[in-house]
Amino acid sequence: MKKRIWISSIAIVALGLVLTGCGSQQSSQQKTLNVTATQSIATADPNKADDIASQAAIAQFMEGLYTTNQKGKVVPAIAKKVVKPTNNGKTYTFNLRHNAKWSNGKKVTAADFVYSVQRQVDPNTKSQEVGHVAEIKNATAITAGKKAVKTLGVKALGKYKLQITLQQRVPYFNYRLATEIYPLNKQFTEKYGNKYGTSAQRTLSNGPYVLKSWNGTNDTWKYVKNPYYYDRKQVRIKNIKVQTVKNNSTAENLFQSNEVQVTQITGTQVSAAEQGSLKSQMKVTKLNQLYFMLWNQKRSALQNTDLRRAVSYALNRQSLVKNVLKDGSVAATSLVPAGNTKNPTTGKDFNTDTGNLYPYSPAKAKQYWQKAQASLGKQKLTLQLLTNDNDINKSVAEYIQAAIEKNLSGVTVNVKSVPLTNEISTLSKGDFDFATLSWSSDFQDPVDFLNKASITNSVNFGKFNNAKYEQLISTITADKQSTKARYQTMQQAAKLVAQQQGVTPIYQTAAAHLISNKVGGVHFTLLRDALYRYAYWK
């Protein structure tokens, strides 16, 4: 990132002008940047965060071995450089920078990474995100209680030297290191035990900012510049205030009144902004994120494949994105977002090769519902749809409700909207019929979406389990095939999960943000939310 220049390139500059420039820079640094979030933080514990809102927040105040630049490219962070793995792509050896510190002034060391990853795979932690580290040697066996935590393939070879050994080569592991694997300070973490990350006071940062003013339940919080951050001179905004805004009109009104400088809008606000005075300040970004439905396989009716197929055919996804969302989101045609991966031979998008696996067909919806009625021995069925309570999710849930009740005569859908933390808790307990959820991946590989229907994945709250599908996922994950063969296996998996409706994708998310023309350095990418460490006042 280029350092901002305040002094004119003219050889001689009056001292008064120089002092004025410096004063202006200092004033800009002190000025608070006000932004919004669509959901509150559920946890600040990087070992436990399994929702997009928490993960996006953690990225502001934590930093791993790598990070990403403004264009989304992986760059060194706590590690001195991006390393090339040895041992057939399975072993990574890192030399860590000596000037990285925690927000309490203590050094960040190799032992902090070892402790964090061991804690994440430890069955006692009950992490829903063990998938982030599942490729590390013995991780899966440890999580299953079959091996000791100390056998994990993560070792401190010295105070500032770390080695990670994988079970097999993983082509996207650099992205894991940049966006999903963070260190933890053992002394501080164990001081609070299971309460770690439940409030700002119980959270320790090693990134550009420190989390402040969050008590674990409130809808507002702050990021304050970390005085111990090794690259603090490049962090140009000292204070960022975040408020949760679930209502689209409120978000736009706050932006227009300059009460916030960065916010997200959806629906009619997007189309209106495209035609109005806000057009120059709006940025629409297609995301590596998919919105989908989970089916609780513990409920006898929802074990019925024909019922799940009937619901999928009843949904007009094109109408949903065009007439309800109106924010650039794209109707799902497979379980993999468009733009995620290309055919290694032809260069075509993954979804061009799959074709549309989730078409709208009221006739087929009726046909499969009749089959389900016959096998279930029921003419009528009442289902509860669980969703979280922001405006977008409630609108989508109401659309799904109306589509099902219109096309599947005899089915009644009741919508239950709850805060995200409550939804995750309810899903974890298995106390739901079917639910909507979104998944955002930090790397471009179909497996991170396809495995959401795998019984081995912690986000598979519905517990869909299909032996043939598990075999395909296992083959993809092992990465022992050629690039072309692996691609074809992923195509097979996408088609099988569609045929079985293990999980049912609805749309690929696009995010429309209003970014004040007074602010620079705020960039949203396919893979990641904006990192405010790059932001500055113009």
Secondary structure as the mmCIF struct_conf table of DSSP 4:
data_model
#
loop_
_struct_conf.conf_type_id
_struct_conf.id
_struct_conf.beg_label_comp_id
_struct_conf.beg_label_asym_id
_struct_conf.beg_label_seq_id
_struct_conf.end_label_comp_id
_struct_conf.end_label_asym_id
_struct_conf.end_label_seq_id
HELX_LH_PP_P HELX_LH_PP_P1 LYS A 2 ILE A 5
BEND BEND1 ILE A 7 ILE A 7
BEND BEND2 SER A 9 ALA A 11
HELX_RH_AL_P HELX_RH_AL_P1 LEU A 15 GLN A 30
BEND BEND3 LYS A 31 LYS A 31
HELX_LH_PP_P HELX_LH_PP_P2 THR A 32 THR A 32
STRN STRN1 LEU A 33 ALA A 37
BEND BEND4 THR A 38 GLN A 39
BEND BEND5 ALA A 42 ALA A 42
TURN_TY1_P TURN_TY1_P1 PRO A 46 LYS A 48
BEND BEND6 ASP A 51 ASP A 51
HELX_RH_AL_P HELX_RH_AL_P2 ILE A 52 PHE A 61
BEND BEND7 LEU A 65 LEU A 65
STRN STRN2 TYR A 66 THR A 68
TURN_TY1_P TURN_TY1_P2 GLN A 70 LYS A 71
BEND BEND8 GLY A 72 GLY A 72
STRN STRN3 VAL A 74 PRO A 76
BEND BEND9 ALA A 77 ILE A 78
STRN STRN4 ALA A 79 ALA A 79
BEND BEND10 LYS A 80 LYS A 81
HELX_LH_PP_P HELX_LH_PP_P3 VAL A 82 PRO A 85
STRN STRN5 THR A 86 THR A 86
TURN_TY1_P TURN_TY1_P3 ASN A 87 LYS A 90
STRN STRN6 THR A 91 ASN A 95
STRN STRN7 LEU A 96 LEU A 96
HELX_LH_PP_P HELX_LH_PP_P4 ARG A 97 ARG A 97
TURN_TY1_P TURN_TY1_P4 HIS A 98 ASN A 99
STRN STRN8 LYS A 101 LYS A 101
TURN_TY1_P TURN_TY1_P5 SER A 103 ASN A 104
BEND BEND11 GLY A 105 GLY A 105
HELX_LH_PP_P HELX_LH_PP_P5 LYS A 106 LYS A 106
STRN STRN9 LYS A 107 LYS A 107
HELX_LH_PP_P HELX_LH_PP_P6 VAL A 108 VAL A 108
HELX_RH_AL_P HELX_RH_AL_P3 ALA A 110 VAL A 121
HELX_RH_3T_P HELX_RH_3T_P1 PRO A 123 THR A 125
BEND BEND12 GLN A 128 GLN A 128
HELX_RH_3T_P HELX_RH_3T_P2 VAL A 130 VAL A 133
TURN_TY1_P TURN_TY1_P6 ALA A 134 GLU A 135
STRN STRN10 ILE A 136 ILE A 136
TURN_TY1_P TURN_TY1_P7 LYS A 137 ASN A 138
HELX_RH_AL_P HELX_RH_AL_P4 ALA A 139 THR A 143
TURN_TY1_P TURN_TY1_P8 ALA A 144 GLY A 145
BEND BEND13 LYS A 146 LYS A 147
HELX_RH_3T_P HELX_RH_3T_P3 VAL A 149 THR A 151
BEND BEND14 LEU A 152 GLY A 153
STRN STRN11 VAL A 154 GLY A 158
TURN_TY1_P TURN_TY1_P9 LYS A 159 TYR A 160
STRN STRN12 LYS A 161 THR A 165
STRN STRN13 LEU A 166 LEU A 166
BEND BEND15 GLN A 167 GLN A 168
TURN_TY1_P TURN_TY1_P10 PRO A 171 TYR A 172
HELX_RH_AL_P HELX_RH_AL_P5 PHE A 173 THR A 179
TURN_TY1_P TURN_TY1_P11 GLU A 180 GLU A 180
HELX_RH_AL_P HELX_RH_AL_P6 LYS A 186 TYR A 192
HELX_RH_3T_P HELX_RH_3T_P4 GLY A 193 LYS A 195
TURN_TY1_P TURN_TY1_P12 TYR A 196 GLY A 197
BEND BEND16 THR A 198 ALA A 200
TURN_TY1_P TURN_TY1_P13 GLN A 201 ARG A 202
BEND BEND17 GLY A 207 PRO A 208
STRN STRN14 TYR A 209 LYS A 212
BEND BEND18 SER A 213 SER A 213
BEND BEND19 GLY A 216 THR A 217
BEND BEND20 ASP A 219 ASP A 219
STRN STRN15 THR A 220 LYS A 225
TURN_TY1_P TURN_TY1_P14 PRO A 227 TYR A 228
TURN_TY1_P TURN_TY1_P15 TYR A 230 ASP A 231
HELX_RH_3T_P HELX_RH_3T_P5 ARG A 232 GLN A 234
STRN STRN16 ASN A 239 THR A 244
HELX_RH_AL_P HELX_RH_AL_P7 ASN A 248 GLN A 256
TURN_TY1_P TURN_TY1_P16 SER A 257 ASN A 258
BEND BEND21 GLU A 259 GLU A 259
BEND BEND22 GLN A 261 GLN A 261
STRN STRN17 VAL A 262 ILE A 265
TURN_TY1_P TURN_TY1_P17 GLY A 267 GLY A 267
HELX_RH_AL_P HELX_RH_AL_P8 THR A 268 GLN A 275
BEND BEND23 GLY A 276 GLY A 276
TURN_TY1_P TURN_TY1_P18 SER A 277 LEU A 278
HELX_RH_3T_P HELX_RH_3T_P6 LYS A 279 GLN A 281
STRN STRN18 MET A 282 TRP A 295
TURN_TY1_P TURN_TY1_P19 GLN A 297 LYS A 298
BEND BEND24 ARG A 299 ARG A 299
HELX_RH_3T_P HELX_RH_3T_P7 SER A 300 GLN A 303
HELX_RH_AL_P HELX_RH_AL_P9 THR A 305 ALA A 314
HELX_RH_AL_P HELX_RH_AL_P10 ARG A 317 SER A 319
HELX_RH_PI_P HELX_RH_PI_P1 LEU A 320 LEU A 325
BEND BEND25 ASP A 327 GLY A 328
STRN STRN19 VAL A 330 ALA A 331
BEND BEND26 THR A 333 VAL A 336
TURN_TY1_P TURN_TY1_P20 ALA A 338 GLY A 339
BEND BEND27 ASN A 340 ASN A 340
STRN STRN20 LYS A 342 LYS A 342
TURN_TY1_P TURN_TY1_P21 PRO A 344 THR A 346
STRN STRN21 ASP A 349 ASP A 349
HELX_RH_AL_P HELX_RH_AL_P11 PHE A 350 THR A 354
BEND BEND28 LEU A 357 TYR A 358
HELX_RH_AL_P HELX_RH_AL_P12 PRO A 362 LEU A 376
TURN_TY1_P TURN_TY1_P22 GLY A 377 GLY A 377
BEND BEND29 GLN A 379 GLN A 379
STRN STRN22 LEU A 381 ASN A 388
BEND BEND30 ASN A 390 ASN A 390
HELX_RH_AL_P HELX_RH_AL_P13 ASP A 391 ASN A 407
BEND BEND31 LEU A 408 LEU A 408
TURN_TY1_P TURN_TY1_P23 SER A 409 GLY A 410
STRN STRN23 VAL A 411 VAL A 418
HELX_RH_AL_P HELX_RH_AL_P14 LEU A 420 LYS A 429
TURN_TY1_P TURN_TY1_P24 GLY A 430 GLY A 430
BEND BEND32 ASP A 433 ASP A 433
STRN STRN24 PHE A 434 SER A 440
BEND BEND33 ASP A 442 PHE A 443
TURN_TY1_P TURN_TY1_P25 PRO A 446 PRO A 446
HELX_RH_AL_P HELX_RH_AL_P15 VAL A 447 LEU A 450
HELX_RH_3T_P HELX_RH_3T_P8 ASN A 451 ALA A 453
BEND BEND34 SER A 454 SER A 454
TURN_TY1_P TURN_TY1_P26 ILE A 455 THR A 456
BEND BEND35 ASN A 457 ASN A 457
TURN_TY1_P TURN_TY1_P27 SER A 458 VAL A 459
TURN_TY1_P TURN_TY1_P28 PHE A 461 GLY A 462
HELX_RH_AL_P HELX_RH_AL_P16 ALA A 467 ALA A 478
TURN_TY1_P TURN_TY1_P29 ASP A 479 ASP A 479
BEND BEND36 GLN A 481 GLN A 481
HELX_RH_AL_P HELX_RH_AL_P17 THR A 483 GLN A 500
TURN_TY1_P TURN_TY1_P30 GLN A 501 GLN A 501
BEND BEND37 GLY A 502 GLY A 502
STRN STRN25 VAL A 503 ILE A 515
TURN_TY1_P TURN_TY1_P31 ASN A 517 LYS A 518
STRN STRN26 VAL A 519 GLY A 520
BEND BEND38 LEU A 526 LEU A 527
HELX_LH_PP_P HELX_LH_PP_P7 ASP A 529 LEU A 531
HELX_RH_3T_P HELX_RH_3T_P9 TYR A 532 TYR A 534
STRN STRN27 TYR A 536 TRP A 537
#
